[in-house]
Amino acid sequence: MQKPKTMNTNLTQNEIEILTTVANCQSEDGFSEYTSVDSDSEKGTLGSLVKKQLIYNCYSEIEESYMYCLTEEGVNACNELAISTKHIQFFN
């Protein structure tokens, strides 16, 4: 039986830190207080997490506007990394 691949082996320390910040800023499904990007480095890390489908920009239709939230895969990665998501209200 093959061992399942874990997300945390595929994330850099910067990605883990930003993923933690996104999780901490999100209060409900589709709403987050992560609404600004302060540096090119942060923008690059966010882009990497989007590409890995762990987060998404809820404001993707509005140019130069940001509100980053976790995807289902992002929530799973947080759980694997022991990043709390219990405070986030999901509407399923």
C-alpha positions in Angstrom: 0.0 0.0 0.0 1.4 3.4 -1.0 1.6 6.1 1.6 -0.5 9.2 0.8 1.6 12.2 -0.3 1.4 15.0 2.4 1.1 18.6 1.5 3.5 19.9 4.1 6.4 18.3 2.3 5.6 20.4 -0.7 5.4 23.8 1.1 8.2 26.2 1.8 8.4 27.9 5.2 7.2 31.2 3.6 4.2 29.3 2.1 3.4 27.8 5.5 3.6 31.2 7.1 1.3 32.9 4.5 -1.1 29.9 4.6 -1.3 30.3 8.4 -2.0 34.1 8.0 -4.8 33.4 5.5 -6.3 30.9 7.8 -6.1 33.2 10.7 -7.7 36.1 8.7 -10.6 34.1 7.4 -13.8 34.1 9.4 -16.3 32.4 7.1 -16.6 30.7 3.8 -15.7 33.3 1.1 -14.8 36.1 3.5 -11.4 37.1 4.9 -9.6 40.1 6.3 -6.5 39.2 4.2 -7.1 42.1 1.9 -3.7 43.7 1.1 -0.4 42.5 -0.2 2.6 44.5 1.0 5.5 43.2 -1.0 6.5 41.5 -4.2 7.8 38.5 -2.2 4.4 38.2 -0.4 2.6 38.5 -3.8 4.8 35.7 -5.2 4.1 33.4 -2.2 0.4 34.0 -2.5 0.6 33.2 -6.3 2.4 30.0 -5.5 -0.4 29.0 -3.0 -3.0 29.9 -5.6 -1.2 27.7 -8.2 -1.1 24.9 -5.7 -4.9 25.4 -5.2 -4.6 26.0 -1.5 -6.0 29.5 -1.5 -8.0 31.7 -3.9 -8.7 35.4 -4.3 -12.4 36.0 -3.6 -12.0 39.3 -5.5 -10.5 37.8 -8.7 -13.0 39.8 -10.8 -11.8 43.1 -9.4 -8.4 44.1 -10.7 -5.8 44.9 -8.0 -8.2 43.9 -5.2 -7.4 41.1 -2.8 -9.3 38.9 -0.3 -7.6 35.6 0.1 -9.5 32.5 1.4 -8.7 28.9 1.8 -9.9 26.3 -0.7 -11.0 22.8 0.5 -7.5 21.6 -0.3 -6.1 24.5 1.8 -8.2 23.6 4.8 -7.0 20.0 4.5 -3.4 21.3 4.3 -4.0 23.4 7.4 -5.4 20.4 9.3 -2.3 18.4 8.3 0.0 21.2 9.4 -1.9 21.7 12.7 -3.1 25.2 11.6 -6.4 25.8 13.3 -9.4 26.4 11.0 -12.1 25.8 13.7 -12.9 29.5 13.9 -14.0 29.6 10.2 -17.7 29.2 9.5 -18.3 27.1 6.4 -21.6 27.0 4.6 -22.1 23.6 3.1 
